[in-house]
Amino acid sequence: MELQKITHKLSVCKVRTLSEIDLAADFFFVGKTDEEISLVCKTQDAPPGASAREDGWRGFRVRGVLDFSLIGVLSKLSGVLAAQGIGLFAVSTYNTDYILVKEENYEKALSVLISEGNTVV
């Protein structure tokens, strides 16, 4: 698999309303359910009034557009990282998947993913 490093630091937040999110920001994910609104964004764009916030995330993007018929993309990546004791936070879009790891595990995750035959650019 080919992965691309996400160069900016990321934060995972919980917000009370969508109005707290800077919709003009160039990189963010929003998940809204009947229980919460979650936001993944560049740390510099994290809303100051977030009800919960965890900084210190770094990420990788699975390159290319993934067909919905592909099976096991996240499973393979998460299994490789889990075997080395590295937790992750996964986000998916229509096109692809994103893997976030805590900053202190980033270099180890990078090494592990490469050693398992993935290309990281």
C-alpha positions as CSV (number, residue, x, y, z in Angstrom):
1,M,0.0,0.0,0.0
2,E,1.2,3.5,-0.6
3,L,0.7,6.0,2.3
4,Q,1.3,9.7,2.4
5,K,2.5,11.5,5.5
6,I,0.3,14.3,6.7
7,T,2.7,17.0,7.6
8,H,0.7,19.0,10.1
9,K,-0.1,18.1,13.8
10,L,-3.6,17.1,14.5
11,S,-6.1,17.4,17.3
12,V,-9.2,15.3,18.0
13,C,-12.0,17.3,19.6
14,K,-15.6,17.1,20.8
15,V,-17.7,20.2,20.1
16,R,-21.2,21.2,21.2
17,T,-22.3,22.8,17.9
18,L,-21.2,22.8,14.3
19,S,-20.9,26.6,14.6
20,E,-17.7,26.1,16.6
21,I,-15.9,24.6,13.6
22,D,-14.1,26.8,11.1
23,L,-15.6,25.5,7.9
24,A,-13.1,27.5,5.9
25,A,-10.2,25.5,7.2
26,D,-8.4,23.5,4.6
27,F,-8.3,20.2,6.5
28,F,-10.8,18.7,8.9
29,F,-13.2,15.8,9.5
30,V,-16.5,16.1,11.2
31,G,-18.5,13.2,12.6
32,K,-22.0,13.9,13.9
33,T,-24.3,11.4,15.6
34,D,-27.2,11.7,17.9
35,E,-24.7,11.6,20.8
36,E,-21.9,13.9,19.8
37,I,-20.0,16.0,17.3
38,S,-16.4,15.0,16.8
39,L,-13.8,16.9,14.9
40,V,-10.3,16.0,13.7
41,C,-8.4,19.1,12.6
42,K,-5.0,20.8,12.4
43,T,-4.1,21.6,16.0
44,Q,-3.8,25.3,15.0
45,D,-7.5,25.2,13.9
46,A,-8.9,23.5,17.0
47,P,-11.8,25.5,18.4
48,P,-10.9,27.2,21.7
49,G,-14.3,26.3,23.2
50,A,-14.2,22.5,22.5
51,S,-15.8,20.5,25.3
52,A,-13.0,17.9,25.0
53,R,-9.7,18.0,23.1
54,E,-6.7,15.8,22.6
55,D,-3.7,17.2,20.8
56,G,-0.6,15.4,19.7
57,W,-1.8,13.3,16.8
58,R,0.1,12.7,13.5
59,G,-1.3,10.9,10.4
60,F,-1.0,9.0,7.2
61,R,-3.3,9.0,4.2
62,V,-3.8,5.9,2.1
63,R,-3.0,7.2,-1.3
64,G,-5.4,6.9,-4.2
65,V,-9.1,6.3,-4.4
66,L,-10.1,3.1,-2.7
67,D,-12.9,1.1,-4.3
68,F,-15.6,0.1,-1.9
69,S,-15.1,-3.5,-2.9
70,L,-11.6,-3.5,-1.3
71,I,-11.6,-5.5,1.9
72,G,-9.3,-5.3,4.9
73,V,-7.4,-2.0,4.2
74,L,-7.9,-0.6,7.7
75,S,-7.7,-4.1,9.2
76,K,-4.2,-4.7,7.7
77,L,-2.8,-1.4,8.8
78,S,-4.3,-1.5,12.3
79,G,-3.2,-5.1,12.8
80,V,0.4,-4.3,11.9
81,L,0.4,-1.3,14.3
82,A,-1.4,-3.2,17.1
83,A,1.1,-6.0,17.0
84,Q,3.7,-3.3,17.9
85,G,1.6,-1.8,20.7
86,I,0.7,1.3,18.6
87,G,-2.9,2.5,19.0
88,L,-4.6,4.5,16.3
89,F,-7.5,6.7,15.4
90,A,-9.0,6.0,12.0
91,V,-11.0,8.3,9.8
92,S,-12.5,7.4,6.4
93,T,-13.7,9.6,3.6
94,Y,-15.5,8.6,0.4
95,N,-12.2,8.3,-1.4
96,T,-9.8,6.9,1.2
97,D,-8.7,6.1,4.8
98,Y,-6.6,8.0,7.2
99,I,-4.6,6.6,10.1
100,L,-3.7,8.8,13.1
101,V,-1.3,7.8,15.8
102,K,0.0,9.7,18.8
103,E,3.0,11.8,18.1
104,E,5.2,9.8,20.4
105,N,4.5,6.7,18.3
106,Y,4.8,8.3,14.9
107,E,8.4,7.4,14.0
108,K,7.8,3.8,15.3
109,A,4.6,3.6,13.2
110,L,6.4,4.9,10.2
111,S,9.2,2.3,10.6
112,V,6.7,-0.6,11.2
113,L,4.6,0.3,8.2
114,I,7.6,0.5,5.9
115,S,9.0,-2.8,7.3
116,E,5.7,-4.5,6.4
117,G,6.1,-3.5,2.7
118,N,4.2,-0.3,2.6
119,T,5.6,2.7,0.8
120,V,5.4,6.0,2.7
121,V,5.9,9.3,0.8
